[in-house]
Amino acid sequence: MLTESVMNDHFLSLKGETGNLLGKIDWGQTSLGPVEKWPQSLITSIGTALKTKFPILIWWGDDLTLIYNDAYIPIFAGKHPEAFGKPGFSQFGWGEEEVRRVIEPMLRSVMRKGEATWSEDQLLILERKGFTEEAYFTWSYSPITIEGGKVGGVLTIVTETTERVIGQRRLNLLNDLGDRTLDAHSTDDAYAAITSLLREHALDLPFFIIYRIKAEEETAHKVGESNLSARAFVNPEQVTIAKSLWPFAEVIESGKEVIVEDLYERFGKLPGGPWPEPAKTAVVLPIKKPGQNIPYGILVAGVSPRSTLDENYKRFFKLLTSQISTAISKVSALEEERKRIEALQEIDKAKTAFFSNISHEFRTPLTLMLGPLEELLRNNARPIAERHHLEATHRNAMRLLRLVNTLLDFSRLEAGRVKARFAAANLTALTCDLASSFRSAIENAGLQYTIDAEEVGRNIFIDREMWEKIVLNLISNAFKYTLKGHITVRLKLNRGKVTFSVEDTGIGIPQKELPRMFERFHRVQHAAGRTHEGTGIGLSLVSELAALHGGQISVKSEEGKGSVFTVEIPTGKEHLPQEQVEEGIAINYDSVLSEIYVQEALALTRNQVDSSSSKEVQLSEGIPDDLGESMILVVDDNADMREYMCRLLSKNYKVETASNGMHAMQKLAEFRPQVIITDIMMPVMDGIQFLNTLRKNSLTANIPVIVLSARAGEEARIEGYELGADDYLVKPFSAKELLARVKSQIKIAKVRNRAEMHLKNIFQQAPVIIVIFRGPNFIIELANEKLLEYWDRKLEDILHKPLLEALPEISTQGLIEILTGVYTKGERFVANEREVFLKRNGQLESTYVSFVYEPLRNDDGTIDGIM
């Protein structure tokens, strides 16, 4: 409780019960008269005010005299101390009629009625910092009762909320910007949405202009503005960046905002938004593009004439351009993705049309080929060799026909031109018949084959031709990727659905590949099947055909253990398009399709090799010295291709064959050919892996390799050479061309071998020790007799071994460190009479030797060895 008040010339001091100083007021010359005559209620209210940290203002008497505490002084700014003790609306010089209109009625009401009131986040226009300012306050008005129960004044507790109100307003703008651009389908839509939103926030953006930058044209194009439509020279539709009245060039070069404070000198009066004063300042900011020096665009933002451009205001502008950049980035990415999808769709349509057209075009020549071939094959009197050639030709022509038909089917499905004819069928008999046709091929390959088909009734409506393709594709696929074990075909009836499944114990499918198994043209790389041939659309076609039956296909698989492909279709006909259902009609479908699939399966069993093993192959050094009868190794997964090339080459050379790269490496452990001819697309180890393996091994690195590929064109040829091929041959090729290429490579190999032998003789006869190391482990590639004598080692004990394995006693003598320095730096090292300890006759002996370590470089200049 206030117990004492002491006044001197300048201060009113107020003390409490314990004599503590509650506070003091620099009261000046108030209009209330001597302090001794002040009412006790006023003194008590003042004491209460002085004890709080909140800004408190007391309006006293009919003239609303002002009394306030120290916490209130910042609100008045320059008005203190003159305002203290003066009538509120006549002395302290606010002069704002708008403020008086807001607060005086509230004060008079409290004085009259004696009832408290309040106001929250009220806008007041003040002049306290040298300019007219937008400010917000929350306050409460409480009556001060004096003697007689009258209201002598009003106690006002004030909180300035300017920073919070303006901050929340700006935050709402930033949040709304993301929502407004969410549905934009193009950058134009996004800029339009951004412009619309910013126009709603003239309090913080009295005017703005958004320009899109076209760096290649060095121009800026306007995409949005507010309140400047009548000022074309301020915001032209298009402007050269270097000539703009705004500092665009500086902003782009620095990547930072630039503040423009001389707006009037540059442009005259520019709008201040809802305020009558013109904007005096603007900020020009880059709308940055992530990872790029050139921004998406530039934002010119006017600064409110009733705010200062403080750090919060600057931060708001930076966050605004960041949000705009994020929105434009997202829309640009979506726009690019949409354009890419549209382009892919156009390509897809063109590809589908091409497949359809080319498939039709292929069928005529194929018919004219197959007819005469079948006539020739009916003549049993032909020689066996000639008949064999005709059978191979007929077999591959039939395979080509199947591929053409598959492409045609798929293109028709894509174009929506397939009209199925559904009729009731004996599905069990049909499926068993189709599956049984594979028995001979599967059992000849050493696999167990089981057909488990239960009677599913005749209430199954199918398109017979489509069902045949489903069954044949899945069984042939299982056979292609099953090298041992069993294949089981099942047909079951389960809860109104027919389930057809093909289970195998084949190579299985990696888990990461399973989601893509029914995508068009998708193929699992390096799968260890019987062949790598195929279009990559078989499973996709099955999926499409199952869908036309109202069904679906699924797969379960575990890599190395096998797979199960399952097709489910509903029974009955209610799920099918009624116009495609043919009641009571037995559709006869006579097809040779199953024969084609089976013939292909039988072809895969010919010359079958179990090449699924991935164990490391140890190559011997046995390079033949006699080059009289050259040996050729042909590597191709197609048995007919291997036979054809053998037939061409065997007249002049000895020929060996392999079905893939791994099989070829196994062959190379037994002999060394003068030339290798390899296909690119093969299972287990393809041509690229095979070539890399050859080039990394010193025993096979120099064998000439001719790559066969179905990819024509200069790019494919260059790619083949870059892989390390010595020659590149595009399928189909002529016999003369193949023989000429092989002959040329053999000549080159002979010249190279003779040169190597000549160099080896010189090397061996040199009167000094010579050794050649390769690689960072210093593999011993060549060593002459002088070295073997000095080291006291046999050639077979050191050749192709790391130096430390051949000579372990030198590990602590610093020689390896010297070799490493020569290998990494490429600088020669010379030593004179260096002591080296060598193990001779079982004993470690001291020797002295002078030597030179010389770096060896390959064709591109990199160090790959030391002599």
Secondary structure, DSSP 8 states (H G I E B T S, - for coil): ---EEEE-SSEEEEE-TTS-EEEEEE--S-TT--GGGS-HHHHHHHHHHHT-SS-EEEEETTTTEEEE-GGGHHHHGGGTTTTTTSBTTTTS----HHHHHHHHHHHHHHHHH---EEEEEEEEEEESSSSEEEEEEEEEEEEEE-TTS-EEEEEEEEEE-HHHHHHHHHHHHHHHHHHHTTT--SHHHHHHHHHHHHHT-TTT-SSEEEEEEEGGGTEEEEEEEES-TT-TTTS-SEEEGGG-SS-HHHHHHH-S-EEE--HHHHHS-B--TTSSS-B--EEEEEE--TT-SS-SEEEEEE--TTS---HHHHHHHHHHHHHHHHHHHHHHHHHHHHHHHHHHHHHHHHHHHHHHHHHHHHHHHHHHHHHHHHHHHT-TTS-HHHHHHHHHHHHHHHHHHHHHHHHHHHHHHHTT-----BEE--HHHHHHHHHHTTHHHHHHTT-EEEEEE----S-BEE-HHHHHHHHHHHHHHHHHT--SSEEEEEEEEETTEEEEEEEE-SS---GGGGGGTTSTT---TT--SS---S-S-HHHHHHHHHHHTT-EEEEEEETTTEEEEEEEEESBSTTS-GGGB-TT--------HHHHHHHHHHHHHTT-----------------S--SS-EEEEE-S-HHHHHHHHHHHTTTSEEEEESSHHHHHHHHTT---SEEEEESS-SSS-HHHHHHHHHHSTTTTTS-EEEEES--SHHHHHHHHHTT-SEEEESS--HHHHHHHHHHHHHHHHHHHHHHHHHHHHHHH-SS--EEEETTTTEEEEE-HHHHHHHT--HHHHTTSBHHHH-GGGTTTTHHHHHHHHHHH---EEEEEEEEEEEETTEEEEEEEEEEE-EEE-TTS-EEEE-
